[in-house]
Amino acid sequence: MPGQPKPGSNPIITFDCTNLTMVELGSAPPPLPETTVIEENRSWQVRASFEFGGMFASWLVNLHLPVKFCARAESMGPGPEKELGCIRINTLTGQLKYGPGLPGTDPTVTVPAGTLPPGVYKLVGAVTFPGSPPPPMAGYFEGPVIQIIETT
């Protein structure tokens, strides 16, 4: 889902949320491959990817802009809706893209095992820019759908 201001909307500055992925955490690093089926007794991570564009993008990230990424799970049907967590990072000089596998800060929320009961959930995420006043930018992720499965 595009961020605000969305790519192509102006030549000055744009922001886009490009991907939201999940991985189960194994008993030792590295994490397991990306998945949408997660065992209830495993910790897991929600990882965001986003990017800046436009003529002033490099100038803006060089300010070490504070960034807040929050992830939520919304039950598909009866069940809980829950904030999974939030993290704060700062932009890095010269870096326009952020996400798993990219250098620098990785926008990742770690979710402890047992946070969600077994069921089907849609994940949503938001990337905002705290400050006083905050810049007029934000980005949102909707989906994917994940399943938390019971373990015996």
VOBA-1610 file (N, C-alpha, C; in pm, whole numbers, padded with zeros to 5 digits, always signed):
BEGIN
Met+00086-00117+00000Met+00000+00000+00000Met+00091+00123+00000Pro+00066+00219-00090Pro+00157+00333-00097Pro+00156+00415+00031Gly+00269+00477+00051Gly+00279+00570+00161Gly+00225+00706+00120Gln+00247+00803+00206Gln+00199+00938+00181Gln+00314+01033+00204Pro+00354+01116+00112Pro+00302+01129-00023Pro+00346+01013-00112Lys+00250+00960-00188Lys+00274+00837-00265Lys+00371+00861-00381Pro+00443+00755-00420Pro+00535+00767-00533Pro+00464+00820-00657Gly+00532+00913-00725Gly+00475+00972-00846Gly+00385+01091-00820Ser+00357+01121-00692Ser+00264+01230-00662Ser+00330+01367-00671Asn+00462+01372-00652Asn+00535+01499-00664Asn+00683+01470-00677Pro+00760+01564-00728Pro+00904+01540-00745Pro+00987+01570-00619Ile+00927+01627-00515Ile+01002+01675-00399Ile+01035+01561-00302Ile+00933+01495-00249Ile+00954+01385-00154Ile+00838+01286-00166Thr+00871+01158-00166Thr+00769+01053-00164Thr+00812+00947-00064Phe+00714+00867-00021Phe+00740+00761+00076Phe+00653+00643+00039Asp+00710+00521+00046Asp+00634+00403+00007Asp+00667+00286+00097Cys+00565+00217+00145Cys+00580+00091+00218Cys+00570-00019+00114Thr+00676-00100+00103Thr+00683-00193-00009Thr+00659-00339+00027Asn+00681-00380+00154Asn+00664-00522+00187Asn+00654-00542+00338Leu+00579-00642+00377Leu+00566-00685+00516Leu+00582-00837+00514Thr+00684-00887+00585Thr+00710-01031+00585Thr+00718-01083+00728Met+00697-01214+00743Met+00705-01281+00872Met+00802-01396+00864Val+00875-01419+00974Val+00960-01536+00987Val+00944-01591+01128Glu+00942-01725+01138Glu+00948-01790+01269Glu+01093-01789+01314Leu+01112-01778+01444Leu+01248-01784+01498Leu+01276-01927+01541Gly+01387-01978+01497Gly+01427-02113+01532Gly+01502-02114+01664Ser+01558-02228+01700Ser+01631-02241+01825Ser+01765-02171+01820Ala+01816-02144+01700Ala+01942-02071+01685Ala+01933-01985+01559Pro+02003-01873+01556Pro+02000-01790+01435Pro+02057-01868+01317Pro+02025-01839+01194Pro+01934-01735+01152Pro+01788-01780+01163Pro+01692-01686+01144Pro+01551-01726+01150Pro+01518-01822+01036Leu+01405-01887+01050Leu+01356-01977+00946Leu+01312-01895+00825Pro+01283-01958+00710Pro+01239-01883+00592Pro+01107-01811+00616Glu+01076-01716+00527Glu+00948-01644+00536Glu+00833-01742+00538Thr+00728-01705+00613Thr+00614-01795+00626Thr+00487-01717+00655Thr+00372-01781+00635Thr+00245-01725+00680Thr+00174-01825+00773Val+00240-01936+00803Val+00188-02034+00898Val+00289-02043+01012Ile+00243-02009+01133Ile+00333-01996+01247Ile+00283-02084+01362Glu+00372-02162+01420Glu+00336-02246+01534Glu+00318-02157+01658Glu+00212-02185+01736Glu+00180-02100+01852Glu+00290-02096+01956Asn+00375-02198+01962Asn+00479-02202+02065Asn+00614-02147+02016Arg+00613-02076+01904Arg+00735-02017+01849Arg+00727-01865+01851Ser+00839-01802+01879Ser+00850-01658+01860Ser+00864-01632+01710Trp+00825-01514+01667Trp+00833-01480+01526Trp+00856-01331+01509Gln+00885-01291+01387Gln+00914-01150+01360Gln+00828-01100+01245Val+00790-00972+01256Val+00725-00899+01149Val+00827-00799+01099Arg+00856-00803+00969Arg+00961-00719+00912Arg+00903-00627+00805Ala+00938-00500+00814Ala+00887-00399+00722Ala+00994-00358+00622Ser+00951-00326+00501Ser+01038-00267+00399Ser+00971-00139+00351Phe+01049-00031+00344Phe+00996+00096+00297Phe+01108+00177+00232Glu+01068+00281+00157Glu+01168+00361+00089Glu+01123+00505+00068Phe+01222+00591+00061Phe+01202+00733+00034Phe+01239+00761-00111Gly+01176+00862-00171Gly+01211+00903-00306Gly+01191+01053-00323Gly+01232+01105-00436Gly+01217+01246-00466Gly+01346+01324-00446Met+01345+01450-00492Met+01464+01534-00490Met+01521+01557-00350Phe+01435+01565-00248Phe+01482+01595-00113Phe+01495+01471-00024Ala+01482+01353-00082Ala+01488+01230-00002Ala+01624+01215+00066Ser+01731+01235-00007Ser+01865+01221+00054Ser+01886+01323+00165Trp+01843+01445+00142Trp+01855+01549+00245Trp+01778+01508+00371Leu+01657+01456+00352Leu+01572+01420+00465Leu+01632+01306+00547Val+01678+01199+00482Val+01734+01087+00559Val+01865+01126+00627Asn+01936+01222+00572Asn+02060+01269+00636Asn+02033+01340+00768Leu+01909+01376+00795Leu+01872+01439+00922Leu+01855+01336+01035His+01874+01207+01003His+01853+01098+01099His+01711+01105+01157Leu+01618+01114+01066Leu+01476+01127+01096Leu+01428+01010+01182Pro+01356+01036+01293Pro+01301+00924+01370Pro+01187+00857+01294Val+01186+00723+01300Val+01085+00642+01231Val+01026+00545+01334Lys+00893+00530+01332Lys+00826+00435+01422Lys+00750+00334+01336Phe+00777+00206+01359Phe+00706+00099+01289Phe+00627+00019+01392Cys+00495+00008+01372Cys+00407-00070+01460Cys+00336-00177+01378Ala+00321-00295+01438Ala+00251-00407+01373Ala+00132-00449+01459Arg+00021-00481+01394Arg-00101-00528+01460Arg-00150-00654+01391Ala-00223-00734+01467Ala-00291-00851+01412Ala-00441-00831+01432Glu-00518-00851+01325Glu-00663-00840+01331Glu-00722-00976+01299Ser-00795-01031+01394Ser-00854-01163+01376Ser-00952-01165+01260Met-00946-01271+01180Met-01041-01291+01072Met-01154-01377+01130Gly-01257-01310+01179Gly-01365-01378+01251Gly-01352-01346+01398Pro-01420-01423+01483Pro-01412-01394+01626Pro-01270-01420+01678Gly-01225-01334+01761Gly-01091-01349+01815Gly-01031-01213+01845Pro-00909-01214+01896Pro-00850-01087+01940Pro-00797-01001+01825Glu-00793-00872+01851Glu-00719-00777+01770Glu-00614-00721+01864Lys-00489-00726+01822Lys-00383-00698+01917Lys-00267-00625+01852Glu-00212-00527+01925Glu-00087-00467+01881Glu+00024-00564+01914Leu+00106-00596+01814Leu+00214-00692+01832Leu+00341-00625+01883Gly+00353-00497+01858Gly+00469-00424+01907Gly+00505-00309+01816Cys+00590-00223+01867Cys+00641-00107+01793Cys+00791-00097+01815Ile+00860-00047+01717Ile+01002-00018+01733Ile+01029+00121+01676Arg+01135+00180+01723Arg+01179+00310+01672Arg+01321+00296+01620Ile+01343+00355+01504Ile+01476+00361+01445Ile+01497+00504+01395Asn+01615+00532+01347Asn+01643+00659+01281Asn+01694+00631+01141Thr+01662+00721+01047Thr+01716+00705+00913Thr+01868+00721+00918Leu+01933+00664+00819Leu+02078+00667+00811Leu+02122+00753+00693Thr+02231+00822+00710Thr+02285+00909+00607Thr+02297+00833+00474Gly+02232+00886+00371Gly+02243+00830+00237Gly+02158+00708+00208Gln+02090+00653+00306Gln+02012+00530+00285Gln+01866+00564+00261Leu+01815+00527+00142Leu+01676+00556+00105Leu+01584+00436+00123Lys+01640+00313+00123Lys+01560+00192+00138Lys+01594+00123+00269Tyr+01490+00073+00338Tyr+01505+00005+00467Tyr+01427-00125+00462Gly+01482-00229+00525Gly+01414-00357+00530Gly+01511-00471+00549Pro+01459-00593+00560Pro+01543-00710+00581Pro+01647-00726+00470Gly+01768-00756+00510Gly+01875-00781+00415Gly+01944-00656+00364Leu+01891-00538+00397Leu+01955-00415+00355Leu+02051-00370+00466Pro+02155-00295+00431Pro+02248-00251+00535Pro+02180-00154+00631Gly+02236-00145+00750Gly+02184-00049+00847Gly+02073-00106+00933Thr+01983-00019+00971Thr+01877-00052+01066Thr+01768-00135+01001Asp+01728-00244+01066Asp+01628-00336+01015Asp+01497-00315+01092Pro+01391-00262+01029Pro+01264-00240+01099Pro+01190-00371+01124Thr+01212-00428+01243Thr+01159-00559+01277Thr+01097-00557+01416Val+00975-00612+01428Val+00909-00631+01557Val+00915-00780+01589Thr+00969-00815+01706Thr+00973-00955+01750Thr+00851-00982+01836Val+00778-01090+01801Val+00654-01127+01869Val+00682-01253+01952Pro+00665-01246+02085Pro+00690-01364+02168Pro+00592-01478+02139Ala+00639-01599+02160Ala+00553-01717+02145Ala+00429-01700+02233Gly+00314-01747+02184Gly+00191-01742+02262Gly+00120-01608+02263Thr+00169-01509+02189Thr+00104-01378+02187Thr-00036-01387+02128Leu-00052-01467+02024Leu-00182-01485+01959Leu-00227-01630+01975Pro-00355-01652+02009Pro-00405-01789+02011Pro-00420-01841+01869Pro-00430-01974+01852Pro-00448-02029+01718Pro-00567-01964+01648Gly-00548-01937+01521Gly-00651-01873+01440Gly-00590-01809+01317Val-00675-01739+01243Val-00633-01671+01120Val-00639-01520+01145Tyr-00534-01450+01103Tyr-00521-01307+01129Tyr-00472-01233+01006Lys-00518-01110+00992Lys-00460-01021+00892Lys-00364-00930+00966Leu-00243-00919+00914Leu-00144-00829+00973Leu-00155-00692+00909Val-00140-00590+00988Val-00134-00453+00938Val-00016-00385+01006Gly+00042-00293+00935Gly+00156-00220+00990Gly+00146-00073+00953Ala+00212+00009+01033Ala+00216+00152+01006Ala+00357+00202+01030Val+00404+00285+00939Val+00532+00353+00955Val+00500+00501+00966Thr+00535+00560+01079Thr+00508+00701+01103Thr+00638+00770+01143Phe+00631+00901+01150Phe+00749+00981+01179Phe+00719+01073+01296Pro+00755+01027+01419Pro+00728+01111+01535Pro+00811+01239+01531Gly+00764+01339+01592Gly+00836+01464+01598Gly+00741+01575+01635Ser+00795+01691+01648Ser+00712+01804+01688Ser+00747+01924+01602Pro+00670+01953+01501Pro+00557+01876+01451Pro+00608+01759+01365Pro+00529+01653+01354Pro+00572+01542+01269Pro+00565+01581+01122Pro+00657+01528+01041Pro+00647+01556+00897Pro+00519+01494+00841Pro+00465+01552+00734Pro+00339+01503+00678Pro+00360+01379+00591Met+00415+01274+00653Met+00440+01149+00582Met+00395+01034+00670Ala+00353+00926+00606Ala+00320+00801+00676Ala+00304+00693+00571Gly+00314+00570+00614Gly+00294+00459+00523Gly+00227+00344+00595Tyr+00151+00264+00519Tyr+00072+00158+00580Tyr+00087+00029+00501Phe+00078-00082+00573Phe+00078-00215+00514Phe-00055-00279+00551Glu-00115-00351+00459Glu-00235-00429+00489Glu-00214-00568+00434Gly-00215-00666+00524Gly-00188-00802+00484Gly-00042-00831+00499Pro-00004-00950+00493Pro-00074-01070+00450Pro-00161-01130+00562Val-00230-01235+00523Val-00307-01315+00619Val-00215-01425+00669Ile-00213-01444+00800Ile-00131-01550+00860Ile-00220-01645+00939Gln-00168-01763+00965Gln-00238-01859+01049Gln-00145-01899+01162Ile-00197-01890+01285Ile-00126-01942+01402Ile-00184-02080+01426Ile-00098-02182+01425Ile-00146-02319+01438Ile-00114-02375+01576Glu-00201-02461+01621Glu-00185-02530+01749Glu-00073-02632+01736Thr+00004-02644+01843Thr+00107-02749+01846Thr+00071-02849+01954Thr+00104-02973+01929Thr+00068-03076+02027Thr+00190-03135+02091
//
